[in-house]
Amino acid sequence: MLTLAGLGVSPGVAWGPAALLRQRQPAVRYLIAPPRVAMETGRLEAAREATARQLRAVLAKVAGSAVAEFSHLFEAQLLMLDDPMLVARAKSIIARERINAEWALDRAFDEFSAIFAHVEDAYLRERRGDVADVVGRLRHNLLAAHPGAADFLPDLAAPAILVAADLAPSFAAQIDRRTILGLALETGSRTHHSAILARSLGLPAVAGAAGVTRHILPGTVVLVDGDRGTVVIDPTPEALDEAAARAERLRTRAASARAAERGPALTADGVAILFQANIERPEEAEDAREAGAEGIGLFRSEFLLGARTVDEFDEESQYLVYRDLAERMAPFPVTIRTFDVDESHGAHEGGRNGADLDLERDETASRGPLGLRAIRLSLNRRDAFETQLRALSRAACHGSLRVLLPFVSGVEEVREAKTVLEGAWRAACRGIAGAPPRVPVGAMIEVPSAALTVDLLAAEADFFSIGTNDLIQYCLAVDRTDGRVARLFDPLHPAILRVIRHVARLARRRRRTVAVCGEMASDPRALLLLLGLGVTEFSMRPSAIPTARHLVRRVAMADAQRASARALGLATSGEIAAMLAEAFPGAVAGPGGENDGPLEEDEP
């Protein structure tokens, strides 16, 4: 038995024989004589036409499936075929440098990729994979590969675990849940489109499992654990029995949580804890309610953009989405995070796309999260920001809505955003009989500057939400999508606990609520510490809520506070994990152990 560590990107556990997907292509690079230029450009054009036909077939198949809402991904891929930076650019390279079509296509893709190399935002960096998907199809068609390998996943004799170095979105969208049980991938992250599709399909998935395609042969039994983030090769019978028992416990626990009384979960000593959900699509609101969520603590509105820029998402379309979400969750509140994207999703200017503009900018210009991202981009693209806030103000008539500003670094940004919101609210008033309710404004605590000035921000913000994914990343200087350092991304690091304690204390003194909305709260060990640090509101993926509710009902707040006080005096995360395992036996795993959830069974 061999266990490979990765990143759990879709929860659950599944096992079965491996189906190995390999897409290796020979490197074909050579110079051509001048008379062959027309022949090579013709080959490339034929490949473009074949790719367009294949993508239209994928689009037709997806449109009638469980992931129909992702059709826009493949509509965008069809548009990429006509982007001047891809096929047209490759044709110009063929003509200028007299190289073969495969080589020219690689060169054009390298140039395109160079733009994404400077984008530090994880979500946007993953969008390079969508272009790679298109380029991969073009390469297959140029090499006259068998179309079945590029178009559709193979028919399997029995249900299997799909193992691949990467999984292009157009492949993922064609997965049949009856034959694919789970995914084990060498690359990717939680924001990769394939991970999003896996969660939508309810498939357990692990990404970033280095060497998974080298260690696994077709037919090998594989256990994918999306909760623990592991891929187990040739699991022992005992390991399979344990996985089956745990899967049954989780199903039973989830069913119990759905049947349980609504309202805040109470700790063993009677402290009310509020659980809300993080979602990316309005349809997930039903999953949130079923899991026992008392509202949406984080709706990632940027996932609505798809291939659009912020300027291309009109007010009426946004209003309908926000209204639908508010009505689905009523009477519970819904917190909408304004667009958390960087300038790659900014407006087109002068009739040119953003990629053209990026190539003309100074190479030292700051991009990604250290540049024009999130609230900074919104304030820079004032018209688009006003459009979003008008839509939100109108939708507030149909339910309890709140606005959450991402990546706030100082008071000035909140003040300016509130000024824009005031104008948007007044504009919404003109089109509605009776003024819509005022929309509360919150600030996300994701960077050290915001964490250190919570007392100042409290004069402007109505509430706070700690985005632990980014806060950990920037406090520890760790890119969580970089496999070389991802293991340094440590929610139990003493510095992270101290920062969160500081935020909770200052917010409480200023009579502001503070919630944790990152994945940190999905870890039972971290959840116990967060409770002890004074956090009583959490927002997490719907599937994690039943386990979290189960845990808090079994733990006394006083015990959590004592454990957190001890943790703040320890030097390493390993020492903290060991202390928690000792203090809460059965509730959390020991250091370096598994993290599948809280106590095994209910006690009287």
N, C-alpha and C positions, 0 to 999 in steps of 0.2 A: 504494500500500500504506500502510495506517495501522495503527499498533500502539497498543492501549490497555492500560495497566497495571492490574492488579487483584491479587487474592489467589488463589493456587492452592489450592483446597479439596478437589480430588480429582485424583490424579496421572494423567499420561498425556497424549498428544497426539492430536487428532482434527481433521478438516477436512471441509467439505462445504457445500452451500447452506444459507442461513439460513432457519429457520422462525421467524417473529416472533410472539410471544405478547403481545398487548396486552389489558388488562382495564380499559379506561377506562370510567368511569361518569359520567353527568351529575349535577351537584349539584342535587338537588331539595329545596328548603327553602321552606316556607310555613306560615302560620298557618291553622288550621281552625276552623270554627264548632262550637259545642258539640254539635250533633246528629251531627257527623261523627266524634266520638271513637270511638264503637263501631265504625264502619266502618274506621277506621285501625288500631285494635287487632286487628280481624278480619283485615285485610290482613297484619299482622305475624305473627299466629298461622298464617295459611295459608303464609306464607313459611317459618316455623319448621318446619311439617310437611313442606313440600317439601324443605327442606334436610336434614331427618332421613332422608327416603327416599333422597336422593342419597348421603348419607354411608354409609348401610347398603349401598348398591350398591357404593361404593368399598371398603368393608370386605370385602364378599364377594369382590371382584376381587383385593384384596391378599392375602387369606387363602390363595389358591391360587397365589401368585406367588413370585418369588425373594426378595421382601422381606416375607414373611409375618410375620417377627418384629417388624415395625413396626405390626402391627394395633392394638396398644394406643394408638397415636397417635389413631386414628380412633374408637376406643371412647371415648377422652377427649373428642374433639370432640363426639360425641353427647351426652355428659354436660354439656358447656358450654351446649348449647341449653336445658338446664333450670336452669342456674345463675341464681340470683336477681339477679345483677349484670348480666346481659345482656338477654335478651328480656323478662323480667319487669320489669327496671328501665326498659327502653325503653317498655313499656306504661304504667308509672306516670308517665313524663315526658309521654307523649301526653295522658294524662288531666289532669295538673296544669297543663301549659303550653299545651295545645291546639296542638300542632305535628304535622306529618305524620310518618308512620312512619319514612321514610328519615332525616329530621333527628333524630328521637328515638333511632334506632339509632346514629347517629353520636355523639350526645351520650353514650349509655351506653358506647360503646366508648372515647370519650375519657376518661371517668371511670375505666374499667378500666385504660386505658393509663397513666394518671397514677401508678398503683401501680408499674408496671414502670419508670417513668422514674427512680425512686429506687433501683432495683436495679442495682448496679454490676457484679455478676458477669455476664460475657459470656454464659455458657451460659443462665442464667435469663432474661436480658434477651431472648434469642432466642425464648423461649417465648411472648412477646407475638405472634410471628408465627403461632402456632397459633390464637390467638383471632382474629387478623386473617383467617385462612383461613376460619373459620366466619362471621365478619361479612361477608366478601366474598361468600360464597354467599347469605347472607340478603339482601344488597343486590341481587344478580342476580335473585333470585326476587321481591323486591319490585318491581323494575323490569320484571318479565315478560320478562327477557332470554331468548334462546334457550338452552335447557338444555344443548345440546351444548357450548357454550363454557365453561360452568361445570363440567360433569361430566367430560368426557373430552378429552384432547388430540386434535387433529384427525388424521385419517388423512392420511398423506403419500404423495405419488407416488414419492418416493425418500428414502433415508436423509438426515438433515439435522442441522444444529446448532441446538438450541433456544435462542433469544435472548429474554430477558425482563427486565423491571425487577426482578421478584421471582418466585419460584416457590413457591407454597403447597405444603405437604407432601402434600395430597391430590392435587395435580396430579403432583408428583414420583413418588408411589407408583404411578402408572398409566403411567409411561414404558415404552415397548417398546424394548428394547435393539436390536432389529432395525431400527428406524426412527430412533431418536435416537442420534446419535453422540457428542454432548458438550453441555455447557451453558455459556452465557455470560450472566451475571447482573449487573445493576447494583448490587444490594445483597446482603447476606448475609455470613456468615462461616463458618469451619470448623466451628463448633458448631451452625449452623443445621440443622434436620432435613433440609432438602433436600440439604445438603452430605453429611450422613451417609448419606442414601439413595443419592446419586450414588456415593459410595465403595463402598457395598454392591453396587451394580450394575456397578461397574468402569467408570464413565463419566468421562472427563476433564471437569473443571469449573473455571471461574474465576468468582469472585464479586467484587463491589466494583469492577467495570469501569465507571467513570463514563461516562455518555453512550452506552453500547453500543446502546440501542434507538433513539437519535437518529441514529447514524451508519450503521446497518445497515438495508438494505432487504431485503424477502423475496427469496430467491433469490441474494443476494450470497454469494460464497464466503467462508467464515470459517474461520480456523485457531484452535482453542482449545488452549492449552498449559497444562495443569494443573501442570506441573513448574516452569515459569518464571513462572506467574501472569500471562500475557498473552493478549489476544485480537487477532488480526491480521486486518484487513479487506482483502479483495482481495489476498491474498498473491501474491507473484511466483512464477513456476514454480520459481525457484531456492529460495525459501523452502519451498515444498511438497516439493521433492526433499530438502532438508535435514531437514525434519520426518519424512519417510518413512524416511530413512536412520537418523535418531536413534531412531525408534520401533523399527526393526528391531534396532538395536544394543542397546537396552534389553531387548527380548524375548530376544535371544541371551544377554545378560549375566545376565538373571534365570534363564534355563534353565541357564546354566553354573554359577551360584551354587547352584542346587538340586542339581545333580549333583556339586558339589564336596564334598570331605571335610568332615565336621562338625568342630566344635571351634573354638576361637578363631581368628580371622583373625590372621595374623602380618604385621607390618610388614616392609619390605625388610631390616631389620637384626635381625629375629627377636623383636620384642616382641609378646606376645600381647595382642590386643584383643578384648573381649567385646561382642557385639551381641545385644541382646534387643529385644522388640517392645512397642509401645504398642498396646493394643486396647481396644475398647469393648463387644464381644460375645463370648461364649465360642466362637461359630462361627469367629471370626477366628484362633483358635489354629492351625487348619490352615494358614492363609495364612502365619502366623508361622513355622511349622516348614518350610514349603516355601521360604521366603525365606532360611533358614539361621539363624534366631534360636535362641539357646541359652537360651530361657526367655522369660517375660513380665516385662518390667521395670516395666510400669505397666498395671494393669487398672483402668479408670475405673468403679468400682462404681456411681457415681451414675446412669449410663446405664441401669441396671437398674430405676430407680425409675419411669420413664415419668411418668404423671400421679399416682402415689402420693406420699404424704408419707413421711418416714423412719419414722414410727410404723406405717405401714400395710404395710410390707414385713416379713413374718413370718420367724422364724428358719428354719423348715424350707425355705421357698422359697429363701432365701439359701444355706443349706447345700448344697442340691442343685446350685445354680449353681457355687459355689466348688469343690465336690467334682468336678463334671464338668470344670471347667477344670484342676484339679490332675491329674486322670487323663489328660486329653488331652495335657498337656505333659510328663508324667513321662518321664524322670527329671529334666527341667530344672525350675528353680524358677519360681514364680509370685508376683509381688508385687501384692497387692491394696491399692489406695488406698481408705481409708475414705471415706464419702460426702463429696464436695466440692461442697456446695450451700449456699445461704444460707437464711434463715428462710422464704422462700417455699415451701420444701419441709419446713417444720417441722410439728409436730403440729397437728391441729385441736383447738381448745379450746372448751369450753362448747357444743359442737354447732354452732359457726360455723366458716366456712372462714377460712383465713389472710388472704384478701383483706379480709374484714369487719374483722378485727382490725387490719390495717394502716391502714385508714381512721380508726380510733379512736386510733391512736398519735399522739404528738407529732410534728409534721411535721419537727422537727429531729432525730428519732431516726436514728442511723446505720444504713444498710442495706448490703447487698452486701458486697464484700470488706473494707470498712472497718468492718463491723458484725459481725453474728452469722453467720459463714460457717465451713464446713469443720470443723476441729478444735474451734473455739469452739462451733459448733452441736452437734457430737457431745457435747461435755462438758456442754452445757446441756440436751440431750435425752438424759440418761444412760440411760434405759431402752432407747431405740432403739440407742444406742451399744453397750450390753451385748448386745443381741440380735445385732447384726452381729458382734461379737467372739466370741460363743459359736458362731455359725455358722462363723466362720473357724477357731476352735480345733477344732471337730469335723472340719472338712474337712481339717485338717492331717494327719489320720491316713491320708489317701489320696494324699499327695504333698508336695512341698516348697513350703510357703507362707510368705510374709512379709507383714507388715502395714506399710503406709506411711501416715504421718499427714500430711495436707495442710495447708498454710498455717500451719505452726508459726512462732510469733514469739518463743518463749522456753522456757526449761528447765521452768518450772512445768507447761506444757501436756503435755510429754512425760511428766513424772513422773505427772501425774494420769491420763493415758491408760494408762500401764503399770499403775497400780493397778486401773483398770477391767478391763484385759486379764487381770490375775491372777485377779480374781473370776470373769471369764468362763471362764477356763481351768479353774478349780476346779469350776465348775458343769458344764462339759463332761466333766470326769473322772467325775462321778457317773453319767453316762449311757453310759459307754464302758467296756468290759472292758479294763483297762490304760490308763494315763494317755496322753492324746495328747501329741505332742511339743510342746515350747515353741515359740512362734512369735516369730521375731526381729522387732523393732520398728525402723522407720526413720523419719527425719524429712525432709520435703521442704524444700529451701532455695528459697523463692520470694519472700521479703521481705528487705529489707536487715538488719533486726534479727537474723534467723536467720543470714544470711551472715556478719555481724560477730561472732557468738558460737558459731561452729561448735566451737571448742575446749571450750566449756562444755556444749554440747548433746551432745558426744561421750561425756560421762560417763553419759548416759542412753540415747542412741540407738545401735543396733547398726550402722547404715549410713545413708548419706545419698543423696538423689537431688535433683539440681538441676533444678527446673522452670523452664527458661529463658523460657517464654512469659510467665509472671507476673513473674519476676525482672527481665526487661528492661522490662516495663510499669511496674513500680513504681520501679525505679531511674531510669528516664528520664521518669517522669510522663507516659506516653503511653498512651491508650486505643487498643489495636490494632483495635478495632471501629469507631472513629470515623474515617470517611473523611477528615475535615479534617486529622487529624494522624497518620494511620496510617503515612505515609512516614517519620515520625520514630522509628518502632519499628525499631531498628537493632542487630542482633546483633553487628556488628563495632565498635560504639562502644567507644572506649578504656576507658570506665568499666566496661563489662560484662566486658571481658577481665580487668581488674584485680580485679574482684570474684570472678570464677571462679578466678583464680590464688590468691587469698586462701583461698577455700573448700578448694581442692584441697590446698594446703600444710598448713592446719590439720588437715584430716581425715587426711592421711598421717602427720602427727606423732602423732596420737592413735590410729593404727592402725585407722582406719575406712575402709571403701571408699566411694567417691563416684562416682555415675553421673550422666550428663546425660540427662534424659528428655524434653526439649522439642524442638520442631521445629528448633532451631538446629543440631543435629548433622546434619540432613538436607542442609544447605548444605555442599558440599565445601570451600569456603574456611573456614568456621567449624570444620568437622571437623578440618582441618589444625591450626588454632590451638589447638583443645581438646586435641588430642594433645600438642602442644608445651607446654601449660600443665599437663600431668600427669594428664589424664583418660584412662583406658583402658577404661572401661565406658560403653556407650551404649544407650539404648532409644529406638526411633523407630518410625514406622509401618512395617508389614511391607514395603510396596512400595519403601521407601527403603533397605532393608538390603543388597540385592545391589550397588547402586551404592557404598554406603559400604564394604562389604567389598572391593570391587574397588579402591577408592582406597587403603586402608591397606596392601594388599599391594604397592603400587607406590611407597610413600613410606617413607623411613628415619626412624625416630623422632628421630635426631640432627638431621636436616634440619628436621623440624617444630619441634623445640625452639629451633633457631637462628632460625627465622622468627617464632616467638612472642616471643622475646626482642626482636627488632627491632620487632615490632608494638607492644609495650608502651611503646616510646619514641616512637611516632608520635602525631600530634595529632588526626587525623580518620579516620573509617572509609574515606573515599576513598583516603587515603594508604596505609592498611593493605591495601585491596583491590588497589591498584596494585603494592605490594610483593609480595603473594602471586602475582599474575599473572607477575611477573618471576622470582620464586624457583621457581615450579612451572609453567613453560610447558606448556600442554596439559592440565594437571590441573585448573586453574580458569580462569574467564573473567576478562577485564580489568575495570577499574572501570566500573560501569554496564552491563556486558555481561550475557550470558546465563549461566544457572546450571543447566545441564542434567545435570551429572555430571562424573566425572573423565575420565581419559585415554581417547583415542579407541579405541585397540586395544591388545591385550596385547603386551608386549615380551618377548623371551626372558630 
